């Protein structure tokens, strides 16, 4: 539990302000996470369409008319 969330938010905002977005750094982080997921056996999914029926039902239920 964070005792002083405003202090954390201020720190995060300052970090974002100091460090501009870096595409190559973000890509390296993504690739490292993907590699870690592969080594754990979680990525890539065996069947990418597995569970799509439930997703479609949920999307239909949440659709605002």
N, C-alpha and C positions, 0 to 999 in steps of 0.2 A: 504494500500500500504506500502510495506517495503522500508524504505528510504536507508538502508545500507544492501543489500542482502549478500554481502561478509562477513559482520560481523555475520549475522545469520548462514551462511554456516559454518563459522569457529566454532561457538558455537555448532552447531549440530555435526560437525565432532569430536569435543572434547568430547561431551557427549557420542557418539558412542565409542570412544576410551576408555573412563573411565569405561563404563558399558558393560561388556561382555554379550552376548546373554543369556537370562534366559528362558528356556522352560516353566517352571511352571508359571512364571510371565506372559509370553505371553499367555499361556492357560487361566489364570484367566481373562486377559483383553478380550480375545475372548469370553469367556463364559459370561462376563458382557455385552458385546455388543450384543451378541445373545439374552440374556434375555431382554435387553432393546428393541430390535427389536420385540420380541414376545409381550411384553407389549404394544407396539405401534400398533400391529396388522399387521406388515409388514412381519414377519417371523413366521413360515415357509411359503413359497409360497403355495397358494391353489392348483395350478396345476403346477408342476415343468416343464411340457413340453409346457406351454402356451407361445406362441411367438416363438417357435422353428423354424417355417417355415421361418420367417424373418431372424433369426440368420443363418440358412443354406444358404439362398440366399446371405446374406452378405459375408459369408465365401467363397462361390463359386465365388463371384465377386472379392474378394481380393486375391484369390488363384493365385500364380505366377506359370506359367507353364515353 
